Amino acid sequence: MKDYLIRGMDKLGRIRVFIASTTNMVEEARRIHNTSPTATAALGRSLTASVLMGTMMKNEEDTLTFKISGDGPGGSILVVAKNNGYVKGEIMHPKADLPSREDGKLDVGGLVGREGTMTIIMDLGLKEPYVGMSKLVSGEIAEDLAHYFAYSQQQPSVVSLGVLVGKDITVKAAGGYIIQLLPGSTEEDIVLIEEALKKIKPVSTLIDEGLSPEDILNSIFKDIEMEILEKKEIEYKCDCSKEKIKHIIKSLGKKEIEEMISEDHGAEVVCHFCNTKHNFDEEELKNIMIDI
């Protein structure tokens, strides 16, 4: 089944929710980057969070950049998501791993680190992008994102992100949800959601059991009437191209390009998000210099 997300709101406009099934997306990232189990979980949670937040933007070309800079052995995580449902990402040290925690769960917090920052950049086509930042509180990513919403946006939010890695290190299930209280929400709304969340299983378990985003919505909001406003397919997809790389090489300047020609007789640029190699021979590099 293809990955997709849903965006919903209660009938009174007091609660909004975003729920995604991201198993294929996270497995594709694992395959491309050959990540360790714990790195798969860390990158997968970040991809899921980013694609959910990408839906909060309005226009198809709006872009969200999600960055975690922690002090753990995994290094920084960088994810770029578009409103159209495409997402790509990388973790600095994909092979880094840690023993599981005492409860048997992957130690994502230890791999990411508990000291550092979470930065969200939204490019909405305006003169300047929106930039928000908050400190990490646990490195588990979901808790850090909930803290970001509260600290940077003053938006009370519940965030759940999960990645279930199988014994063969492939991704068995992945997904997540964000629930946000809007102006006008009541204490009764809060109590109903809190009670529902106490009973619900981890989101990766629900997806592994075959529940869809709609099923998860109905499980959480049994006592609140919700309406699905949007359903969107989502996918790990890199938009790199030789033309884009050409502009990057051009920005290096004539001296740098001349060195590529004289020393290497060409250039090979590898995209960090998809590992695609873009090769330029001497003639192509000379043509780039002409345009400078």
ZIRA-V658532 format. One record per backbone hydrogen bond with DSSP energy under -0.5 kcal/mol. CO is the residue of the C=O (numbers start at 0). NH is the residue of the N-H. If there is no record, write none. Layout:
CO_NH ; CO_NH
This chain:
2_233 ; 3_20 ; 4_231 ; 5_18 ; 6_228 ; 6_229 ; 7_16 ; 8_226 ; 9_12 ; 13_181 ; 14_9 ; 15_179 ; 16_7 ; 17_177 ; 18_5 ; 19_21 ; 19_175 ; 20_3 ; 21_25 ; 22_26 ; 23_27 ; 24_28 ; 25_29 ; 26_30 ; 27_31 ; 28_32 ; 29_33 ; 29_34 ; 35_39 ; 36_40 ; 37_41 ; 38_42 ; 39_43 ; 40_44 ; 41_45 ; 42_46 ; 43_47 ; 44_48 ; 45_49 ; 46_50 ; 47_51 ; 48_52 ; 49_53 ; 50_54 ; 51_54 ; 52_55 ; 53_56 ; 58_61 ; 59_83 ; 61_82 ; 62_122 ; 63_65 ; 63_80 ; 64_66 ; 64_120 ; 65_78 ; 66_118 ; 67_69 ; 67_76 ; 68_116 ; 71_74 ; 73_92 ; 75_91 ; 76_67 ; 77_89 ; 78_65 ; 79_87 ; 80_63 ; 81_84 ; 84_234 ; 85_81 ; 86_236 ; 87_79 ; 89_77 ; 90_93 ; 91_93 ; 92_95 ; 93_35 ; 100_103 ; 104_100 ; 105_107 ; 106_110 ; 107_111 ; 108_112 ; 109_72 ; 110_73 ; 111_71 ; 114_70 ; 115_135 ; 116_68 ; 117_133 ; 118_66 ; 119_131 ; 120_64 ; 120_122 ; 121_123 ; 121_129 ; 122_62 ; 129_121 ; 131_119 ; 133_117 ; 139_141 ; 140_144 ; 141_145 ; 142_146 ; 143_147 ; 144_148 ; 145_149 ; 146_150 ; 147_151 ; 147_152 ; 148_152 ; 148_154 ; 153_155 ; 155_180 ; 157_178 ; 159_176 ; 161_174 ; 162_164 ; 163_171 ; 163_172 ; 165_168 ; 169_165 ; 169_171 ; 172_163 ; 173_21 ; 173_22 ; 174_161 ; 175_19 ; 176_159 ; 177_17 ; 178_157 ; 179_15 ; 181_184 ; 185_189 ; 186_190 ; 187_191 ; 188_192 ; 189_193 ; 190_194 ; 191_195 ; 192_196 ; 193_197 ; 194_198 ; 195_198 ; 195_199 ; 201_205 ; 202_206 ; 203_207 ; 204_208 ; 205_210 ; 206_209 ; 211_215 ; 212_216 ; 213_217 ; 214_218 ; 215_219 ; 216_220 ; 220_223 ; 223_225 ; 224_10 ; 226_8 ; 226_228 ; 229_6 ; 231_4 ; 234_86 ; 234_236 ; 240_244 ; 241_245 ; 242_246 ; 243_247 ; 244_248 ; 245_249 ; 246_250 ; 247_251 ; 248_251 ; 248_252 ; 249_252 ; 252_256 ; 253_257 ; 254_258 ; 255_259 ; 256_260 ; 257_261 ; 258_262 ; 258_263 ; 259_263 ; 259_264 ; 259_265 ; 260_264 ; 264_281 ; 266_279 ; 268_270 ; 268_277 ; 270_274 ; 275_270 ; 276_278 ; 277_268 ; 279_266 ; 280_284 ; 281_285 ; 282_286 ; 283_287 ; 284_288 ; 285_289 ; 286_290 ; 287_290 ; 288_291
